[in-house]
């Protein structure tokens, strides 16, 4: 979807307010939550809609933690229009629970997701991480911020800060005329402390998972300048309960694009190199049609 809204007045507090959904009257057996209207952008940021949908689902799952979210973006969201999130309790088992979430603006369905929760603690575990030694060893300290890199790529003015601070590894790959690889690595962290609520940490991770993703594919085709990107679907697997109190790494790669649709895969790791989450998204990269 579009880039996130930016607000210079404490953007993290603004995001947390948007994740603090208000319960509303149930409809047809579904739990309903509402979020206030957003402003300051042409379309709503898909990561925000996915994070709000996850938060709505988590509000109905008393036991277990969110371990996956699979969603489809059905329509572009309209800024200035309130959102509602209807949560249907699909299953409540001994070890797993499932919720269906439909996000609406008025009568329009704009996003639909399935969320799965688990309280299962099995004894099978393994991990194989493609190396990110250089990024993990160097840390985010002297790296340029995402907004300055984005502004240079698009030729647009710098925007006020987002709720997340993002630092770019190997920024030379984003320079005009560069021949970038099909991969990207950034560091991320919230711009302040988060509440001690695991649901908030999970929702902010899902919000973060839609940042920088489609640009990994777009820069192989000249960047975002003049394009109308749109996320088509989004999936996040949370391998452990995330704590976003420190910097974390977001590494993405795009193995294929065909017929204007690009697949991008992402992985989030903490500073110790442990994987927090895996992400997959297919997005549409198109140029506006010229009117004759």
N, C-alpha and C positions, 0 to 999 in steps of 0.2 A: 504494500500500500504506500501511501505518501510518507514523507518524512514527518517526524513528530512535531507537535506544537512547541513553540519556544516562548518562555516568559521569563524576563529578567528578574521578576520578583520571586526569589526563592523557588526555582523550578522543581526541586525535589519535593517541597511541601505541596506544590501544585499537583504533582503526580500522585502523591499519597492521598490527597483529597479526592482525586478521581478514582482511586482504588477503594475508597471508603463508600461502598454502595449502600443505598438505603433500601430496606425491605418495603415491598409494596403488597397489595392484595393478590393472593394466589389466583391463578387463572387455569381452569381446566385441569386441576390437579398438579400444576407446576408451581414451584416457588418462584417468585418474581422479585427482582432487584432493579433499582433505577440508579442511573448516573446522570449528573447535570450535563447540560449542553457544553460543548467545547467551542473555542473560537481561535482565530489566528492562523488558519490554514485553509487551503482549497478543499482538501479531503482529510478524513480522519486517518491517523497513523494506525496501521494494522497491528503493530505491537501493543498499542494501548487497548484496542478492542479485544485482542487475544488475552491480555493480562486481566482485563475486567471480567471476561468470560470465565477465566480460571478462578478468579476470586469469588465470583458468584457460585461456581460449582463447589469450591472449598467451604463456602458458608453453609452448605447443606450436608457436608460429609463430616460427621462428628468424629469418626474413627478412621485411622489410616492417613497416609500422606499422599499427595498428588505425585504420581510417577509418570504420567504421560498425558499429553493433550494433542488431539488431532483436529484441525479445523479447516474450513473452507471459507474463503472470502467470496460472498455471493453478489454484493453490490458495493460500490464506493460509498462510504459514510459521508453524511452531510454535516459540516460544522454548523453549530448554532441550533442543532436539533437534539433534544434529550434522547438518551438510550435506555432501553429496558432489556433485561436479561432473564429469560424464562428457563428455569432449571427443572428437568424431569429426572426423577430418581429411577434409573433403569434397573439397577441391581444393588442389593446390599447383602453380600455374602460374608462368610466368616473371615476370609482373608482379602477379598477384593470387593470394590464397589465401583459403580459406573454411573455417570451423569451425562445427560445430553443438555447442551446449552444453546439457545437460539437468541441472538442479539438482534434487536429490532429498533428502528426509528419510525415511529408511527406504525403503519401497517406493513412496512417494508422490512423483510429479513435481510440483514447485511452480513451476518456471520453465523455459522453453525459449527459446533464442536462437540466432540466426545472427550470426556475426561475420565481417567481411571485412577483409582486410589488403592493403596495396599497397606496392610499391616503385617504382611508376610515377611519373615526373616529367615531366609534359607541359608544353606552353608556352601553354595556354589558361588565362586567369585573368581574373576580373572580380569586382566586389563593389558592391552597392548596399545601403546600410544606411539604414533609416528613422531619422530623427534622434533621438539621445539626448543632445543637446548639454548640456542642463541637468544631467543626471545625471553625465556625464563631467566637466563643468567643476567641479561642486561637490565631487565626491569623497565618500568615505564618512565623513569625519572626525567631524562632529557629528550624524550620523543615529542614530536609536534602533536598538537591536538587535532582532532578529527575535523572540526569546523574550519580551521585554516586550510587544511588539505582539501576539503570539499569545495571551499570558496575558490581556491586556485584551479581546481578541475573544472568547475562550472562557470567561472567568471562572475559569480554572484557575490553580493556583499556578505560579510560575516554576519551570522545570526546570533542573537543572545543565547546563552548556554542552555543546554538541555538538562534534565534531571541526572543524566549520566555523564561523567567525564570519560572521554575516549581518547586514547593516545595511539598513534599509528606507527607500526613497525615497518621499516623499509618504505618511507614516504616517497622516495624517488620513483617508485613504480606508478605513482599517481600523477607524475608530471606530464604535461601535454607532449605527445610524441614518443612517450616511453613504450617499451614492449613488455608489458607486465606478465607475470605468470598467472595461471588460473587459481591462485591462492591469495589469501590475505590473512594477516595476523594483527590484531589490535589488543590493547589493554583497556579494561573498563572498570569503573567503580561508581557507586552512587556519590553524589556531591555532598554527602553528609551521612550521619548515622541513621539507620533504619530502626523502626520499632522492634522490640524483641518478640516478634510474632512470626513463626515460620511460614504462615500463609503469605505475609507481605514479602518476605524474601523470595518465595517461589514466584509470586506475581511479578516482582521487579525483574527477576531473571527472565521470565517469559517476555516482558516488555523489551529487555535488552536483546533478546534473541532475534528480533526483527531489525535491529540496527546494523548497518553496513553490509547486510547480506546480499541484496541484489546488485549492489555496486561491485561486488567481487566479479560478477558475470559481465556487468555493463562495461567495465573498463577494458575488457578484451575487445570491445567493439566501439571504441572511441569515447567511452564514458557516458555519463547521464545527460550531458548537454543536448537539449533538443528532444529528449525522450520522455515518454509518458509511461513510467514503470507501474506495474500493478502486481501485487502478490496474489496468487491464485489459491494456494493452500499453505498450511504451516503445521509442522509437527515438532513437538519437543518431548524428549524423554529425559526425565530427571532421575539420575542414577543414585543420588543421595540427597538428603535434605540440604539445600544450599544455605550458606551463610555469606552474605555479601557485605561483610564488614571491611573488606580489604580489596585490593586490585585482583582481578581475574583476567585470564587470557581468553579471547574469542578468536579461534582459527577457522577459516572457511575456505572451501574449494568448490569449483564448479566443473564437474566432469563432462557435462554435455549441455548443449543448447540446440534445439531443433524447432523449426517452424515458429520462431520468435519466442519460444518458451525456454527458459534457462532453469536448470536444476542446480541448487546450491546446497551443500552440506556443511554443517558447522559443528564445532565441539568447543565446549567451555571447560576450562581447567582452573583450579585454584593455584596459588603461588607455589604450592608444593608439587604441582604437576598432576594432581588427582582430577579425573574427569568429573565434572559436576553434571553436565547435560550434553545431549546430542540433539542436533537440529537438522531438519530437512525442509526445504521450501522449493516450490516451482513458481516462477514469476514470469510475467509477460514484459518483454522489452520492445516497445513499439515507438514509432515516430508519428507525430500528428499528421493527419491527412491534409494535403494542400487543397484548398478550395479553388475550383476552376471558375 
